[in-house]
Every structure is written in C-alpha cells, then in structure tokens.
Amino acid sequence: MITTSNPSPQTEQNHEIIFPQGEFWSDEPPLETYLHLTQIILLLKSLEWLWQDREDYFAAGNLTIYYSPKQKKSELFRGPDFFVVLGTKWNQKRKSWVVWEEEGKYPNVIIEILSDSTAATDRGEKKEIYQDIFRTPDYFWFDPYTLEFQGFTLISGKYEPIKPNEQGWLWSEQLQLYLGIYEDKLRYFTSEGEVVPSPEEAAIQAEDKAIQAENRLIQERQKKELALRKIEQLQERLRGLGVNPEE
C-alpha cells in the first residue's frame, strides 16, 4: 500500500504549504488484484452485517489515515487495507481518517492484505508505525494467495504474536471475534465458533431457514392428514363389524 511521503526540500520560491483543517480525500491507489478487493469487501460487509445495530464504530478499506502532529496533509499518512476504529461515530461519508479531527483516535484494529510489492513493508515498517505511533491494539496480516496469516496484540507497548486456537484462528480482543481462514478467505468467527456471514450469505441462510420451516409445516400437515385418514379407515372397519365407533 502507500508509504509515508517525504516533502521536497523547501526553497525560497517554494514556501511550505500548510493545508487548512477539513475533510481530505483518500490518496490510496487502486488495489493490486481482484482477490485483494474481494477480501477487503468481505471483511467490511461481514462486520457491518454483524454490527448493523451499532453506531459507535467506523470501519473502512483502502482509506488514507492522516496523522501529522503539525496537522498537515502533506506529511505522515498511511493507508491500511482495512481498519476499525471503536468509540466513534458511524459515518460512511468520511473521505479519509484525519486523526486530529477525530479526537486523536487511531484504529483499534488494522488488517493488511499482503502482496508481493507490500509484504516487506507490512511486516516491517508498517508494523513498527502501528506499534509505536498508532498504538493500534490488534494488528493482522493475510496473504490471499499463500494464505499466510499472522496477528499481534499490543502488550506493554510491544506487539506480541497472538496464539492460535485449535482451529488456527486468532482472537481479537478489540473486536471480540476470532479471525481465521475459511475457504481460502480471511473470515470472522464468533466466540461460539460460528462464521460471521456476509449480507449475501445471511440472506441465503434466512431463505434456507424459511424454506425449511415451510417444509416442516407441510410435513406436519401431511402427518395430521395421514393420521385422520387412518382414524377414518378404522372407524369404517368398526362400522362394518356392526360397532358404532362414536358410542
């Protein structure tokens, strides 16, 4: 992804430009592959579905974070592939995340989707920035091609590897969810071990449940009708023997 910019040396004719406060457009480049795009969308949409009743967070993909102490857009910015900020207002209209306009808040969770061109930076320089400057509690990276997956949690100011559970999933204390690989995708899992669906998957599941419920009603109705027919047949036999079944 994008790296920190280095402003050109100032000359007498080129005075430093200080950008006014305001909402900045994200400066992130296009994603490298279709797998990177679909992975980010899956993470974003699944979390939105799970937290559809919440308005106290912001999640985004491929969006620039501006964090200059001098409050300048021209220096110190990063573009995580996916990040979540907790304890903020849900606002889908944000064009970027400007730390000094967001009460100094940095992401609580960052996920980088590795690629050949970014893997070294994601494992090294970015990890140091997220640890030492952002102080992001949970940091993960995932390679959609090799399925390399690793996560870290901030302990006493340093990232420590998160130990996987029996399924190989990693617990995010911030999200209160597991992250793990399922069908070659990075997915969320609940503490009970259920995969968090995307909205499309949830709709299919809801339709399947509705069909199953309808089928159960049909089966129950058929059982009742069969039982009534058997009763009627028994009554007919009794009548044939000269017995009134109603007495």
C-alpha positions in Angstrom: 0.0 0.0 0.0 1.0 3.6 0.2 4.1 4.8 2.1 4.8 7.9 4.0 5.6 10.9 1.8 8.7 12.9 2.0 8.1 16.6 1.3 10.5 18.1 -1.2 13.2 20.4 0.3 12.0 24.0 0.6 13.4 26.8 -1.4 13.0 30.5 -1.3 10.5 30.3 -4.2 8.6 27.2 -2.8 7.2 28.0 0.6 5.8 25.2 2.7 2.1 24.8 2.2 0.0 24.2 5.4 -3.3 22.7 4.5 -6.4 24.1 6.3 -8.5 21.8 8.5 -11.1 20.0 6.6 -12.0 16.6 5.2 -9.4 15.2 2.9 -9.9 12.8 0.0 -8.2 9.4 0.4 -4.9 9.3 -1.6 -4.9 5.5 -1.8 -4.0 3.8 -5.2 -6.2 1.1 -6.7 -6.0 -2.4 -5.2 -3.5 -4.7 -6.8 -5.7 -7.7 -7.6 -9.3 -8.9 -7.6 -8.5 -11.1 -4.6 -7.4 -8.2 -2.6 -10.5 -6.2 -3.4 -12.9 -9.1 -2.6 -11.1 -9.8 0.6 -11.4 -6.3 1.9 -15.1 -6.1 0.9 -15.8 -9.3 2.7 -14.2 -8.1 5.9 -16.1 -4.8 5.7 -19.5 -6.2 4.8 -19.4 -9.0 7.3 -18.6 -6.7 10.1 -21.3 -4.3 9.0 -23.9 -7.1 9.0 -22.8 -8.3 12.4 -22.8 -4.8 13.9 -25.8 -3.5 12.0 -27.4 -2.2 15.2 -24.2 -0.4 16.3 -23.3 3.2 15.5 -20.2 3.5 17.8 -17.5 2.4 15.3 -16.1 3.2 11.9 -14.6 0.6 9.5 -13.1 1.2 6.1 -10.9 -0.3 3.5 -8.1 1.3 1.4 -8.7 4.7 3.1 -5.9 7.1 4.0 -5.2 7.9 7.6 -3.6 11.4 8.1 -1.7 11.7 11.4 0.7 14.6 11.2 1.3 16.3 14.6 1.5 19.5 12.6 -1.9 18.8 11.2 -0.7 18.8 7.6 -1.9 16.6 4.8 1.4 16.8 3.1 3.2 14.5 5.5 2.7 11.4 7.7 -0.1 9.4 6.2 -0.8 5.7 5.8 -3.4 3.7 4.0 -4.2 0.4 5.8 -6.1 -2.1 3.7 -8.7 -2.4 6.4 -9.1 -0.8 9.8 -11.7 -0.4 12.6 -12.0 2.5 15.0 -14.1 1.9 18.1 -15.8 4.5 20.2 -16.5 6.9 17.4 -19.5 7.9 15.2 -20.5 5.7 12.3 -20.2 7.9 9.2 -20.0 6.3 5.8 -19.4 9.7 4.1 -15.8 10.1 5.5 -13.4 10.6 2.6 -10.4 9.8 4.9 -9.5 9.4 8.5 -7.9 12.6 9.8 -6.6 11.9 13.3 -6.6 15.5 14.6 -10.2 15.9 13.5 -11.3 12.6 15.2 -10.4 13.4 18.8 -6.9 11.9 18.3 -8.3 8.5 17.7 -6.3 5.8 15.9 -7.5 2.5 14.6 -8.2 -0.2 17.2 -7.7 -3.0 14.6 -5.7 -3.0 11.4 -5.6 -5.7 8.8 -3.1 -5.6 5.9 -3.6 -7.8 2.8 -0.2 -8.8 1.7 1.1 -8.6 -1.9 4.5 -9.0 -3.5 5.1 -5.3 -3.5 3.8 -4.5 0.0 4.6 -7.6 2.1 8.0 -6.4 3.4 6.6 -3.0 4.4 3.6 -4.6 6.0 5.7 -7.0 8.1 8.4 -4.3 8.9 7.9 -0.6 8.7 4.2 -0.5 8.9 4.2 -2.9 11.9 6.6 -0.5 13.7 4.4 2.5 12.9 1.2 0.8 14.1 3.0 -0.3 17.2 4.9 2.8 18.1 2.8 5.7 16.7 -0.7 4.4 16.2 -0.6 2.2 19.2 -3.1 0.0 17.5 -4.0 -2.8 19.9 -4.6 -5.6 17.3 -2.7 -5.9 14.0 -3.1 -8.7 11.5 -1.8 -9.5 8.0 -3.1 -12.1 5.5 -1.9 -13.2 2.1 -4.8 -14.2 -0.2 -2.5 -16.3 -2.4 -0.2 -18.1 0.1 -2.8 -17.9 2.9 0.0 -16.6 5.3 -1.9 -15.3 8.3 -0.5 -13.7 11.5 -1.7 -11.5 14.2 -0.3 -9.4 17.0 -1.6 -7.7 20.1 -0.1 -4.8 21.9 1.3 -5.7 25.3 3.3 -3.2 27.4 3.9 -1.2 24.2 5.2 -4.0 22.1 3.5 -6.3 19.6 3.3 -9.9 20.8 2.1 -12.8 18.5 -1.4 -13.9 19.2 -1.6 -17.7 19.9 -3.9 -19.6 17.6 -6.7 -21.8 19.0 -7.2 -25.4 17.8 -8.7 -24.3 14.6 -5.8 -21.9 13.9 -7.9 -18.8 14.5 -6.6 -15.7 16.2 -8.6 -13.9 18.9 -9.1 -10.1 18.5 -9.8 -8.7 21.9 -10.9 -5.4 20.3 -13.5 -7.0 18.0 -14.4 -9.8 20.5 -14.2 -12.1 17.5 -11.8 -14.7 16.1 -10.1 -14.1 12.7 -9.3 -17.2 10.7 -9.1 -18.8 7.3 -12.3 -20.4 5.8 -12.5 -21.5 2.2 -9.3 -19.5 1.4 -10.7 -16.3 2.8 -10.0 -14.4 6.0 -13.2 -14.5 8.0 -14.6 -13.5 11.4 -15.8 -16.2 13.8 -17.9 -15.7 16.9 -16.7 -16.9 20.3 -19.0 -19.8 19.8 -17.2 -20.8 16.6 -19.8 -19.6 14.1 -18.6 -18.0 10.9 -19.9 -14.4 10.6 -21.7 -14.3 7.2 -21.7 -11.6 4.6 -25.0 -9.9 4.0 -25.5 -12.1 0.9 -24.7 -15.3 2.8 -27.1 -14.2 5.6 -29.9 -13.6 3.1 -29.3 -17.1 1.7 -29.3 -18.6 5.2 -32.5 -16.8 6.0 -34.2 -18.0 2.8 -33.0 -21.6 3.6 -34.4 -21.3 7.1 -37.7 -20.1 5.7 -37.9 -22.9 3.2 -37.0 -25.5 6.0 -39.7 -24.0 8.2 -42.3 -24.2 5.4 -41.3 -27.8 4.7 -41.7 -28.7 8.3 -45.2 -27.2 8.3 -46.0 -29.2 5.2 -44.7 -32.4 6.8 -46.7 -31.8 10.0 -49.9 -31.1 8.0 -49.3 -34.3 5.9 -48.8 -36.3 9.2 -52.0 -35.0 10.6 -53.9 -35.7 7.4 -52.5 -39.3 7.3 -53.5 -39.8 11.0 -57.0 -38.6 10.2 -57.3 -41.0 7.3 -56.2 -43.9 9.5 -58.8 -43.0 12.1 -61.5 -42.8 9.4 -60.4 -46.2 8.0 -60.6 -47.7 11.5 -64.0 -46.3 12.1 -65.2 -47.7 8.8 -63.9 -51.2 9.7 -65.7 -51.0 13.1 -68.9 -50.0 11.4 -68.5 -52.9 9.1 -68.4 -55.2 12.1 -71.6 -53.6 13.5 -69.8 -51.5 16.1 -70.6 -47.8 16.4 -67.2 -46.1 16.9 -68.9 -43.0 18.3 -70.5 -44.8 21.3 
